[in-house]
Amino acid sequence: MGRIHSIESMGLVDGPGIRVVIFFQGCGLRCAFCHNPDTWKSEGGTEIAAEELLRRVLRFKTYFDRSGGGVTCSGGEPLMQPQFLIEFFKLCKENGIHTTLDTAGFGVGKYDEILKYTDLVILDIKHITKDGYRSFVNGDINEFYNFVNAVNLSNARFWVRHVMVPGVTDSFEAMDKLIDIIKRKFDTSKLDKFEILPYHTMGVEKYKKLGINYRLEGIDSMDKNKASEFEKYVREKIKD
């Protein structure tokens, strides 16, 4: 049994083709820019069996087959429920469904087993320094690198994403550090896509309703055109 927050059908951005996106409940990180704080608590959400989740997904199999789509597990953090994730992805593969894992790379182990049944990993690099991971994300960058190593040794392809926050990583200096991380730590022969996600404030109201302090209060949304320029810069440098 596992716990999920919600299910989005007909998703078009979290992996190739038309996808069902399953948001897992529970996350050990506390990213300052997170727009889903309602997924943090592990005891929240709805309990469901892997078989029942597969049954709901199979209704969209025709769309998957026609578009090259499949299932994406996001969150929250799917890696916090490793056994449930393994069971569900294994069932998906047995039924010919493409699997994508949308993750920050922070879990509780069993990475090799999870990746046996994962076709694509969408990996979000939350920050560019060890101290930044600690203060901005509440995580240990070494655990992130442990997961990256597991991805490198697996058969999974991957995308890399980065949320760009004004005044934090919106500079060429920061992007050069990000490029260095990607080139040193990732098997770039398996990298299919790099994206910069512009920071937005659409999740602020959730914090107010939940009574949680929003640490980026007063910071405006990231300019999309500026973010696009940085994205192009990183893509070109990764190819060098």
Secondary structure, DSSP 8 states (H G I E B T S, - for coil): -EEEEEEEEEE-SSSSSSEEEEEES--S---TT-S-GGG--TT-SEEE-HHHHHHHHHTTHHHHHHHT-EEEEESS-GGGSHHHHHHHHHHHHHTT-EEEEEE-S--SS-HHHHHHT-SEEEEE---SSHHHIIIIISS-HHHHHHHHHHHHHSS-EEEEEEEE-TTTT-SHHHHHHHHHHHHHHS-GGGEEEEEEEE---TTHHHHHHHT---TTTT-----HHHHHHHHHHHHHHHH-
